[in-house]
Amino acid sequence: MTNALGIDVGGTKCLGVVVADDGRIVDETRRPTPRGDEPLIETLAEIVRVLGSSDEVGARVGIGLPGLITTAGVLRSSPNLPTVTELDLAGRLGTRVDREVLVINDATAAAFAEWQVGAAQGVSDLIMVTLGTGIGGGVVAGGQLIVGANGFTGEFGHMVVDPDGPPCPCGRRGCWERYASGSGLAQLARADAVGRRLPAVLERAGGDPALVRGEHVQSAARDGDPDALAVVDQFARWVALGLVNLTNAFDPRMFVLGGGLAEGADLYFGPIQRWFGELLYAPDLRPHPDLAFAVLGEHAGAIGCALLASGLVSDASQQN
């Protein structure tokens, strides 16, 4: 069967993969993510030329980006590409490479990959939440990938959980991702570090509270530092709060947590589950969704783009 080509555009790199029909990666390449419309299109075209030269690669290409992507493949806005707006990426890249191009939100593509060949195989109702610098996500309901009327399903990070909370890059205040993303974990730790309440974390950050990152918290927590573990617990409560809201809205069978923080699954799994049970409406009268961490790592978005673009999966799986 023909292999498929997918590219995941991140804040720092564009990751291209060629995927077999079982989701196995048979080739890949990376390029730095440029700034500006034309440099981005040229970088993506170069990846297509490099990976798509073989007759074994299908003619359709899948591209995933964070932000608002219309069903016609127009990038309205992206947090990783602040200088790029209203870009008809599907049309302009398609003309450049003489191929049909499918453009989709990267977290939606990652959700599709985890559903098809990852942690959620066989589950017909699931929500993926990507916990990275921000928060994205994707929804599968009734065995169908949900993209929404305009293609914007899954912007969970901008659910407001505290209207008086800190400013968000989106222009509002108190968005979920200000508390429950990798950036949110670092911010929670910095607030404590300013008061010198996290000596073990501060030591790892060179003594400067402004340099505290999530990795410093995870390292200290793994060493059993009680202050770092308290920050992890506080962070887990914010994560669980958003998952509870999504449960009340969608009633999923499973949550798959991905993004960079999935590397700390051993630290977060227990506290998130505990807080979820405490915050959920009528927790003793309903089944709780299964909680799993993603297994495809940084390749999930690119794999999902390839599978969606390939014809290995019917376009009917995407429903408004």
C-alpha positions as CSV (number, residue, x, y, z in Angstrom):
1,M,0.0,0.0,0.0
2,T,1.2,3.6,-0.7
3,N,3.0,5.3,2.2
4,A,1.7,8.7,3.4
5,L,3.5,12.0,4.0
6,G,2.7,14.3,7.0
7,I,4.4,17.4,8.4
8,D,4.0,18.9,11.9
9,V,4.9,22.6,12.2
10,G,6.0,23.5,15.7
11,G,7.4,26.7,17.2
12,T,11.0,25.7,16.6
13,K,10.9,22.8,14.1
14,C,9.0,21.3,11.2
15,L,9.0,17.5,11.5
16,G,8.1,15.6,8.4
17,V,7.5,11.8,8.3
18,V,6.6,9.1,5.8
19,V,4.2,6.6,7.4
20,A,3.2,3.1,6.4
21,D,-0.4,1.9,6.7
22,D,0.2,0.5,10.2
23,G,1.5,3.9,11.5
24,R,5.1,2.9,11.4
25,I,7.5,5.7,10.4
26,V,9.7,4.7,7.5
27,D,11.4,8.1,6.9
28,E,11.7,11.5,8.5
29,T,13.4,14.8,8.3
30,R,13.5,18.1,10.3
31,R,13.9,21.7,9.5
32,P,13.9,24.9,11.7
33,T,10.5,26.7,11.6
34,P,11.0,30.0,9.8
35,R,9.1,33.2,10.3
36,G,6.9,34.7,7.6
37,D,4.5,33.3,5.0
38,E,6.9,32.7,2.1
39,P,9.8,31.2,4.1
40,L,7.3,28.8,5.8
41,I,5.9,27.6,2.4
42,E,9.3,27.2,1.0
43,T,10.5,25.1,4.0
44,L,7.4,22.9,3.8
45,A,7.9,22.5,0.0
46,E,11.5,21.4,0.6
47,I,10.3,18.8,3.1
48,V,7.8,17.5,0.5
49,R,10.5,17.3,-2.1
50,V,12.9,15.4,0.2
51,L,10.3,12.9,1.5
52,G,8.0,12.7,-1.4
53,S,10.4,11.9,-4.2
54,S,9.6,8.1,-4.1
55,D,6.8,6.6,-6.1
56,E,5.8,4.8,-2.9
57,V,4.6,8.0,-1.3
58,G,1.1,9.1,-2.0
59,A,0.2,12.3,-3.8
60,R,-1.6,13.9,-0.9
61,V,0.2,15.7,2.0
62,G,-1.0,16.4,5.5
63,I,0.2,19.5,7.4
64,G,-0.5,20.2,11.1
65,L,-0.1,23.5,12.9
66,P,-1.3,24.9,16.2
67,G,-4.0,27.5,16.2
68,L,-7.2,28.2,14.2
69,I,-7.2,26.3,10.9
70,T,-10.3,26.4,8.7
71,T,-11.8,23.4,7.0
72,A,-10.5,24.9,3.7
73,G,-6.9,24.8,5.0
74,V,-6.6,28.5,5.8
75,L,-4.4,29.4,8.8
76,R,-6.3,32.2,10.6
77,S,-4.0,32.5,13.6
78,S,-1.2,30.5,15.3
79,P,0.5,31.2,18.6
80,N,3.8,29.7,17.2
81,L,3.6,31.8,14.0
82,P,2.5,35.3,15.2
83,T,3.5,37.0,12.0
84,V,1.4,34.6,9.9
85,T,-2.4,35.2,9.6
86,E,-5.0,34.5,7.0
87,L,-2.6,32.2,5.1
88,D,-4.2,29.9,2.5
89,L,-1.6,27.3,3.2
90,A,-3.5,24.5,1.5
91,G,-3.8,26.5,-1.7
92,R,-0.4,28.1,-1.9
93,L,1.6,25.0,-0.8
94,G,-0.5,22.8,-3.1
95,T,0.4,25.0,-6.0
96,R,4.1,25.0,-5.1
97,V,4.4,21.2,-4.8
98,D,1.7,20.2,-7.3
99,R,-0.1,18.1,-4.7
100,E,-3.3,18.1,-2.8
101,V,-2.7,19.5,0.7
102,L,-4.8,18.9,3.8
103,V,-4.1,21.3,6.6
104,I,-5.4,20.6,10.1
105,N,-4.8,21.6,13.7
106,D,-1.8,19.7,15.1
107,A,-3.4,18.6,18.3
108,T,-6.4,17.3,16.4
109,A,-4.0,15.3,14.2
110,A,-2.2,14.0,17.2
111,A,-5.6,12.8,18.7
112,F,-6.3,11.0,15.4
113,A,-2.9,9.3,15.5
114,E,-3.3,8.2,19.1
115,W,-6.8,6.9,18.3
116,Q,-5.7,5.0,15.2
117,V,-2.3,3.6,16.2
118,G,-1.5,4.8,19.7
119,A,-2.8,4.8,23.2
120,A,-6.6,4.9,22.4
121,Q,-6.9,2.2,19.8
122,G,-10.4,0.7,19.8
123,V,-11.9,3.6,21.8
124,S,-14.8,5.4,20.1
125,D,-15.2,8.3,22.4
126,L,-12.0,10.1,23.6
127,I,-10.5,13.5,24.1
128,M,-6.8,14.2,23.7
129,V,-5.3,17.1,25.6
130,T,-1.8,18.2,24.7
131,L,0.1,19.8,27.6
132,G,3.0,21.7,26.2
133,T,3.9,25.4,26.2
134,G,0.2,25.9,25.8
135,I,-2.8,23.4,25.7
136,G,-4.4,22.0,22.6
137,G,-6.6,19.0,22.0
138,G,-8.7,16.8,19.8
139,V,-12.1,15.0,20.1
140,V,-13.3,11.7,18.8
141,A,-17.0,11.0,19.4
142,G,-19.0,8.0,18.2
143,G,-16.0,6.8,16.3
144,Q,-15.6,10.0,14.3
145,L,-13.0,12.7,14.5
146,I,-14.8,16.0,15.3
147,V,-13.3,19.2,13.8
148,G,-16.3,21.5,14.3
149,A,-18.3,23.7,12.0
150,N,-15.3,25.9,11.2
151,G,-12.5,23.5,12.0
152,F,-11.7,25.0,15.4
153,T,-12.6,22.2,17.7
154,G,-10.1,21.5,20.5
155,E,-8.9,24.9,21.6
156,F,-9.3,23.7,25.2
157,G,-6.4,25.8,26.5
158,H,-8.5,29.0,26.2
159,M,-11.3,27.8,28.4
160,V,-11.4,30.5,31.1
161,V,-11.1,28.9,34.5
162,D,-10.4,32.2,36.4
163,P,-11.6,35.4,34.9
164,D,-9.4,37.4,37.2
165,G,-6.3,35.3,36.5
166,P,-3.1,36.1,34.7
167,P,-3.1,37.5,31.1
168,C,-3.0,35.0,28.3
169,P,-1.3,35.5,24.9
170,C,-4.7,35.2,23.4
171,G,-5.7,38.5,24.9
172,R,-8.0,37.2,27.7
173,R,-7.3,36.4,31.3
174,G,-7.3,33.2,33.3
175,C,-7.2,30.7,30.5
176,W,-6.7,27.1,31.5
177,E,-3.3,26.9,29.8
178,R,-2.0,29.7,32.1
179,Y,-2.3,27.1,34.9
180,A,-2.2,23.6,33.4
181,S,0.4,23.7,30.6
182,G,4.2,23.5,30.9
183,S,4.3,27.2,31.1
184,G,1.7,27.1,33.9
185,L,3.7,24.6,35.9
186,A,6.7,26.9,35.7
187,Q,4.6,29.9,36.7
188,L,3.2,28.1,39.7
189,A,6.8,27.2,40.8
190,R,8.2,30.7,40.2
191,A,5.5,32.2,42.4
192,D,6.6,30.0,45.3
193,A,10.3,30.4,44.4
194,V,10.1,34.2,44.8
195,G,9.2,33.6,48.4
196,R,12.2,31.2,48.7
197,R,9.8,28.3,49.5
198,L,11.4,26.0,46.9
199,P,15.0,25.7,47.8
200,A,15.6,22.4,46.0
201,V,14.0,23.8,42.8
202,L,15.8,27.1,43.1
203,E,19.1,25.3,43.4
204,R,18.5,23.5,40.1
205,A,17.6,26.9,38.5
206,G,20.9,28.5,39.6
207,G,19.3,30.4,42.5
208,D,17.2,32.7,40.2
209,P,13.4,32.4,40.6
210,A,13.0,33.9,37.1
211,L,14.9,30.9,35.6
212,V,12.7,28.2,37.2
213,R,11.2,25.8,34.6
214,G,9.0,22.8,34.8
215,E,12.0,20.5,34.4
216,H,13.4,21.8,37.6
217,V,10.2,21.0,39.4
218,Q,10.1,17.5,38.0
219,S,13.7,16.8,38.9
220,A,13.2,17.9,42.5
221,A,9.9,16.1,42.8
222,R,11.5,12.8,41.6
223,D,14.1,13.2,44.3
224,G,11.2,13.4,46.8
225,D,11.4,17.1,47.7
226,P,8.2,17.9,49.5
227,D,8.0,21.5,48.3
228,A,8.3,20.4,44.7
229,L,5.7,17.6,45.2
230,A,3.3,20.2,46.6
231,V,3.7,22.2,43.4
232,V,3.1,19.1,41.3
233,D,-0.1,18.5,43.4
234,Q,-1.2,22.1,42.8
235,F,-0.6,21.7,39.1
236,A,-2.4,18.4,39.0
237,R,-5.5,20.1,40.5
238,W,-5.6,22.6,37.7
239,V,-5.2,19.9,35.1
240,A,-8.0,17.9,36.7
241,L,-10.3,20.9,36.8
242,G,-10.1,21.3,33.1
243,L,-10.6,17.6,32.5
244,V,-13.7,17.6,34.7
245,N,-15.1,20.5,32.7
246,L,-14.5,18.5,29.5
247,T,-16.1,15.4,31.1
248,N,-19.2,17.4,31.9
249,A,-19.4,18.7,28.4
250,F,-18.4,15.6,26.3
251,D,-18.7,12.5,28.6
252,P,-15.6,10.8,27.0
253,R,-14.6,7.2,27.5
254,M,-10.9,8.1,27.7
255,F,-8.6,11.1,28.1
256,V,-5.2,10.9,26.4
257,L,-2.7,13.4,27.8
258,G,0.2,14.3,25.4
259,G,2.7,17.1,24.8
260,G,5.9,17.6,26.6
261,L,4.5,17.0,30.1
262,A,3.7,13.4,29.1
263,E,7.4,12.7,29.9
264,G,6.4,13.3,33.6
265,A,3.6,10.8,33.6
266,D,4.8,9.0,36.6
267,L,4.6,12.2,38.7
268,Y,1.3,13.5,37.5
269,F,-0.9,10.4,37.0
270,G,-1.8,9.8,40.6
271,P,-2.5,13.4,41.7
272,I,-4.5,14.1,38.5
273,Q,-6.7,11.0,39.1
274,R,-7.2,11.9,42.8
275,W,-8.2,15.5,42.1
276,F,-10.4,14.4,39.2
277,G,-12.4,12.3,41.6
278,E,-12.7,15.1,44.1
279,L,-13.8,17.7,41.5
280,L,-16.1,15.7,39.3
281,Y,-19.9,16.2,39.5
282,A,-21.6,13.1,41.1
283,P,-18.3,11.1,41.1
284,D,-19.9,8.1,42.9
285,L,-22.8,7.8,40.5
286,R,-21.0,7.7,37.1
287,P,-18.2,5.8,35.4
288,H,-14.9,7.8,35.3
289,P,-13.1,8.2,32.0
290,D,-9.9,6.2,31.7
291,L,-6.8,8.3,31.8
292,A,-3.7,7.5,29.7
293,F,-0.7,9.2,28.5
294,A,0.2,9.4,24.8
295,V,2.6,6.8,23.4
296,L,3.6,8.4,20.0
297,G,5.6,11.2,21.5
298,E,6.7,14.1,19.3
299,H,5.7,12.2,16.2
300,A,2.0,12.0,17.0
301,G,1.0,15.2,15.1
302,A,3.0,14.3,11.9
303,I,1.7,10.7,12.0
304,G,-1.9,11.9,12.3
305,C,-1.5,14.3,9.4
306,A,-0.1,11.6,7.2
307,L,-2.9,9.2,8.1
308,L,-5.6,11.8,7.5
309,A,-4.1,12.8,4.2
310,S,-3.4,9.4,2.9
311,G,-6.6,7.7,2.0
312,L,-5.6,5.0,4.5
313,V,-8.5,6.6,6.5
314,S,-11.7,7.7,4.9
315,D,-12.4,11.5,4.8
316,A,-15.8,10.5,6.3
317,S,-14.1,10.1,9.6
318,Q,-14.0,13.9,9.9
319,Q,-17.4,15.2,10.8
320,N,-18.6,18.8,11.6
